[in-house]
Amino acid sequence: MSHVEEFLTAEEEKEIVEAIVEAEKNTSGEIRVHIEASTRIDHFSRAQQIFHFLKMDNTKEGNGVLVYVAVDDKKFVIYGGQGIDRVVPKGFWGTTKDVMASHFKKGDFKQGIVEGILMAGKELEAHFPWDHNDTNELNDAISKG
C-alpha cells in the first residue's frame, strides 16, 4: 500500500468528506482535498496545478479552496481561488495553516484537515453565502495523485 493510501483510514476520509459537506452547506464556495505522495516542483505551484486540474478555477465566483497535502514531503498548502483570496482578512490563510500544522505535528492529520476545512467554510459563508439557486459545482470526494 502506498503512503497516500496509508495516510488516512477509510473512516477518516469519510469524516473529511462530511466536513466538506458541512462547510459547504451555507456557502456557494467549494472545498476540495487532494493528497499525493510528493512533487518535484514547489508545493505552492503544485497546488495551483491541482486547483486547475480539478477545475476549481471554473467556479462561478472564484471561491474554491484546495487543501493540498504531499505526504512524503511532509508539506501542505491551502490555496484559495481569486474570489475568496480577495476578500479574506489579512493573515487568514496563515492562521488556518497554523491550526492545521498544530494537529499535523501531533500526527492527527484528519483533525488538521477537518479544522482547515471548517475554518475555510466559515470564511466562505461570510463572503459567499448560500443562495437557493446554488448547486454543488465540484465533487466533495478526496482526490489522490
C-alpha positions as CSV (number, residue, x, y, z in Angstrom):
1,M,0.0,0.0,0.0
2,S,1.3,3.5,-0.9
3,H,1.9,6.2,1.7
4,V,-1.0,8.1,0.2
5,E,-3.4,5.2,0.9
6,E,-1.9,4.7,4.4
7,F,-2.2,8.5,5.2
8,L,-5.8,8.3,6.3
9,T,-8.1,5.5,7.1
10,A,-11.4,5.0,5.2
11,E,-13.2,6.3,8.3
12,E,-11.0,9.4,8.5
13,E,-11.6,10.1,4.8
14,K,-15.3,9.8,5.4
15,E,-15.1,12.3,8.2
16,I,-13.2,14.7,6.0
17,V,-15.8,14.4,3.2
18,E,-18.5,15.0,5.9
19,A,-16.6,18.2,7.0
20,I,-16.6,19.4,3.4
21,V,-20.3,18.8,3.1
22,E,-20.9,20.6,6.4
23,A,-18.6,23.5,5.4
24,E,-20.3,24.0,2.0
25,K,-23.8,23.8,3.5
26,N,-24.1,27.5,4.0
27,T,-22.0,28.9,1.1
28,S,-21.7,28.8,-2.6
29,G,-17.9,28.2,-2.1
30,E,-16.3,24.9,-3.0
31,I,-13.7,23.0,-1.0
32,R,-11.6,20.1,-2.2
33,V,-8.8,18.0,-0.6
34,H,-6.0,16.5,-2.7
35,I,-3.4,14.1,-1.4
36,E,-0.4,12.8,-3.2
37,A,3.0,11.3,-2.2
38,S,5.3,14.1,-3.4
39,T,6.0,16.6,-6.1
40,R,9.1,17.6,-7.9
41,I,8.1,21.3,-8.1
42,D,7.5,23.7,-5.2
43,H,4.3,22.8,-3.3
44,F,2.5,26.1,-3.9
45,S,3.0,25.7,-7.7
46,R,1.8,22.1,-7.5
47,A,-1.3,23.2,-5.5
48,Q,-2.0,25.7,-8.3
49,Q,-1.7,22.9,-10.9
50,I,-4.0,20.6,-8.9
51,F,-6.5,23.5,-8.4
52,H,-6.7,23.9,-12.2
53,F,-6.7,20.1,-12.9
54,L,-9.7,19.7,-10.5
55,K,-11.4,22.6,-12.4
56,M,-11.6,24.6,-9.2
57,D,-10.8,27.8,-11.1
58,N,-14.1,27.3,-13.0
59,T,-16.3,28.1,-10.1
60,K,-18.8,30.9,-10.8
61,E,-17.4,33.2,-8.2
62,G,-13.8,32.1,-8.0
63,N,-14.5,30.8,-4.5
64,G,-12.8,27.4,-4.5
65,V,-10.4,26.4,-1.7
66,L,-8.0,23.5,-2.1
67,V,-6.2,21.7,0.8
68,Y,-3.2,20.1,-0.9
69,V,-1.1,17.5,1.0
70,A,2.2,16.0,-0.2
71,V,2.5,13.1,2.3
72,D,6.2,12.0,1.8
73,D,7.3,15.6,1.5
74,K,5.5,16.5,4.8
75,K,4.2,19.7,3.2
76,F,0.7,21.1,2.7
77,V,-0.8,24.2,1.1
78,I,-4.2,25.9,1.4
79,Y,-4.9,27.5,-1.9
80,G,-7.9,29.8,-2.4
81,G,-9.3,31.0,-5.7
82,Q,-9.2,34.6,-6.7
83,G,-12.7,35.4,-5.4
84,I,-12.1,34.2,-1.9
85,D,-8.5,35.3,-1.8
86,R,-9.5,38.9,-2.5
87,V,-11.9,39.0,0.5
88,V,-10.4,37.0,3.3
89,P,-8.9,39.0,6.2
90,K,-5.1,39.6,6.1
91,G,-3.4,36.6,7.6
92,F,-6.4,34.3,7.3
93,W,-4.6,31.6,5.3
94,G,-1.6,31.7,7.6
95,T,-3.8,31.3,10.7
96,T,-5.6,28.4,9.1
97,K,-2.3,26.8,8.1
98,D,-1.0,27.2,11.7
99,V,-4.1,25.5,13.2
100,M,-3.7,22.6,10.7
101,A,0.0,22.3,11.4
102,S,-0.5,22.1,15.1
103,H,-2.6,19.0,14.6
104,F,-0.2,17.6,11.9
105,K,2.7,17.9,14.4
106,K,0.8,15.6,16.7
107,G,0.2,13.1,13.9
108,D,-3.5,13.9,13.8
109,F,-3.8,14.6,10.1
110,K,-7.5,14.0,9.8
111,Q,-8.3,16.5,12.5
112,G,-5.9,19.1,11.0
113,I,-7.6,18.8,7.6
114,V,-11.1,18.9,9.1
115,E,-10.2,22.1,11.1
116,G,-8.8,23.7,8.0
117,I,-12.0,22.8,6.0
118,L,-14.3,24.2,8.7
119,M,-12.3,27.4,9.0
120,A,-12.4,27.9,5.3
121,G,-16.1,27.1,5.3
122,K,-16.9,29.8,7.8
123,E,-14.9,32.3,5.8
124,L,-16.6,31.3,2.6
125,E,-20.0,31.6,4.3
126,A,-19.2,35.1,5.4
127,H,-18.3,36.3,1.9
128,F,-20.2,33.9,-0.3
129,P,-23.5,32.9,1.5
130,W,-25.6,30.1,0.1
131,D,-28.3,31.0,-2.3
132,H,-31.3,28.8,-3.1
133,N,-30.1,28.7,-6.8
134,D,-26.6,27.4,-5.8
135,T,-25.5,24.0,-6.9
136,N,-22.6,21.9,-5.7
137,E,-20.3,22.7,-8.6
138,L,-17.5,20.2,-7.6
139,N,-17.2,16.7,-6.3
140,D,-16.6,16.6,-2.5
141,A,-14.6,13.4,-2.6
142,I,-10.9,13.4,-1.7
143,S,-8.7,13.3,-4.8
144,K,-5.4,11.4,-4.9
145,G,-2.5,11.6,-7.1
